[in-house]
Amino acid sequence: MTTTRRRFLASASAFTLAAAGWMRAAETGTANAFSPIKGKLAAGKDAILFINGDSTSYEPNGPYFLFAKAIGEAMDCKVVMHRWGEWEMGKPTGPKQYEAPVALRDTGKATLTVYLATLPGASATEMFTNARRAQAIDAIPLPDCCILHHGHNMLGAFQSLPGDRTSLRGWLFAAIGMTSLKWPGVPQVITNQNAWKRIDNYKRALESIQAVAVLHPSLTLVDSHAAFVTAGMTDDLYRPNDVIHPSDGPSNHKGAGLVTAALMSTWTTAAAGQPFSTPSWPAMPDKGLADWAELPDRKNVEAGKSRDGKALEVSFKDAESSIGKKFSVGETAAISGKTISISALIDVPPKMRVTGSFHCKCEGEPRLFILRSGGFSDGRMLLVCAGIKVDADQGGMPVELKFSSALIPNEPFVGGPLRISGVKITEGGLPKGVTA
C-alpha cells in the first residue's frame, strides 16, 4: 500500500473526542499495557509512546495523531509528535529518520512524546532493518509503551494448507520479539486494525493477530476491527475509492476515529499506575524439543563457529545452497503428535534474505512450513513459524529444518556471511527461548 503525502496538522473533531466521552475521565479499571504510561502522565511525569505502523497509521488525521491528542485531553498533558519521514517503502521518498517534532497540544502538566514509526507499504519488521533501526529504534528514549499496528501488508504470508496461519503468526511474533529484545519488559499493545470494505481479504491477518494476542502473555489486544463491522463498513468509513484505508482526511476522518475510539476505550479502562509488563518470548527459558546441533546437514555452504564461539557463521555459494538438519528417530518422536513453534535468531548482511523451512507430515500429508520475517534484509532478525501441528505418525518420512538464501528481485545473489545465534523448537503455539 502507498499513500499520498499530505501536509496539514491533525484536527480533532467532536466525533473523535467529546462525543466519545474521553475528556479528562477519572475512571478505575484493570491493568493493561496502558496502565504504566497512564500512571506516569497522571502523576505529572513525562512519558514516551512508540508506535510501529503501516499506511493506515500515517496521516495527520489518522488514528494515532487523533489518539495522541485524545490522550492529551484526557490526561491534561502536552503532546509532541515525531513521525517517521519516509513515506513509501523501497523508494527514495523521504529520509530514514523522524521528521521535525510537531506540538499537538501545548498545555498540560507533563509531556507525552510520541514516536510514530509508520511506513506505508511496510510489514511489522521493516523498522528493524539496519537502514532504519539506528534512527527509528536505537536513537529514541526508552518507551513506556509500544503499539504494533500491522497486518494489511502481511497477507502474502505462506500457507502450507488452507487456513494455515503458522507463518503469519510467526511474522507477528518476530516483530513482538524484536521489540522486546530491544526494550525488555516494556508493555506492548497489538491492534487488529480495520475490516476491509465489504470484502473478507483481511481474515488471515485478523485470525493471526487475535491468536497471537491469546498465546502471548501480557500482550494487550485493542479490538478496532469490530467497530467497522458493527458500523456496516459504510463508504464514509474509508478513503474515497479505497477498500482498505480508513477515512483520515481533514473533512472526513470517521474511519480513523473508530480506530481511535477503540484505542481510547482500552486506555480509559486501564488502571493508572498498575504494574504491567510484556515478557520477552525469546528470553523465556525452555529446553526445547530437539537440539539444533549446529545444523550439520549442509549443501554448498561454508560454515564454522564465530570467533566468540557463540554463533554459527554461514556463507551460501549459490541459490541452491542450504544448511539445516534432518531429525533423528528420537527427535522425530519428541515432536510427533505435538503443536510446535520454531524460532531462529540470525544476523543478515545487506541485500540478503534468509528463508527458513520445516518439512513434516501434517493432516496426513507431507507439508512445508515457512519461518517468516517478511522481506527482511540487513540486520538482526527473528525467523519464526508458530503453531505447527505435527502428525503423531510421520510414516517414516524425513523431518527436516533448513535455511537458505532467498533471491531478491533485480539484485545479484548474496550468500553471506550470516550469523545464526540460535535455533529453538518448542512445544506450543508460543515460540520461546531462542536467546535463553
Phi, psi and omega in degrees: 000145173234170181215153177277131181289130179234143180240083171212150182284153179293143170244156179236109186276171176300328179299317187273343182241280191298320183294336179275352174073037183261353193295110174050047179291139179241072188254167170247162182193209181246161180288130169215187187295342177274350186300310182296316181292324177295320179296320178298313181296321179296330179272006179080020180258146178293153183214159183237131176239128178247133181232126177254107188222172177254198185294340179285355177247006194274319195288152180294346170249022178276180190297329186272332167295316179294320179297315180299317178295322179295320175299316179303317178292317183292325186254001183051058181230157171290153179225127178237127182252129170246111179257142179298137189274352181267130187234008173210109187300136175084001179231154181282064184244053177134151181287152177274069178196170178284146175290169175302140183297147179239128177280118177266339176210129189261352184239155177142168184284321184234177179238125170265118176256125184248128172253106183262092181274074186251133183221105178305135180085359187266161170260182189290343185256357189296330181291348183264359173293151184302328181296335181248328191304318186305318181268321185287325188244301191289333186273352185263159179294163178300120180287156171269343180199145177235138178242132174254119184233079185216163177152321184301324183264014185243014184284351178276007179303141184298142173240123178287328178205161183307132180085359180289126180241012187297321182286317180291321174299319179298321179298317177293317177299326178300314180295317179296317180293320179293326175296315182285335174293324178285316185233077184301133174082350180294132181300138180237142176243143171232135176256156174259021173055210183243152173292148172282153186289106172057023171223160191256018187297335185280358187305318181302312181293317181302311181296322181291315180298314182292325176293317179299319180296327178285319186285325186272124180293141174054046172243120185272124177266128170257117183270088176269347184289317187299326183297324179291322178294313180299323181280000175084008178051045183287162186303324184289351178272359183229159173298154178303136178056039184219131180260357186247303190286127172300148177300129185213034178269174182293329182262340178218106174230042179295320180296312176300325179297326177295319177295316178299319180298320178295317177298315181290330175298317178291322176298314184297324181276356178287129176285111186300129174083355179290143180297139176198132175214150178257114182292155179274110181298326178298335183264359179292127182297133175196125184288342178083166183261340181209139181281131180286341167049041176061019175050074190284343183270111190230139179229113177057047179229157166249127185214146177190168180294143174292165182301324180277358178072009185259358184208170175251124179261130190227139170231125177271139182276333180201180184291346178268355183289153176201160173221138183182207178205143170266133185286139174289171178301318180293321178292322176297318179297326183292333181256346185295135180078009183243159167268127185233160172231146182235134178222150178219141177251117189224137171261122188247135178284169179302146176058033174227135173242140180245136177242137172251141179224148180229129183246126176201175175268130180220130183053040172083000182229150172298133183229154174245126177244144185247130173279125195243139166211032177071211179269032188296133169212150176072084175144183178273128187225156169253131171254129188219141166228124194238121172089040176284127178265103184274129179300148178294326180248111179274357173060024178080000180285149180296136172254127191215141172241131177212159178236143181213169179266127180267139179290140174258128182306135176065020177233145176294156180295132174239124186253003180143196002280145173243161185237118177259109185270340180185150173223134182222134175243116186232160180276140177106173182277351178259119175294152183208150159077014184292338176250358185288000000 
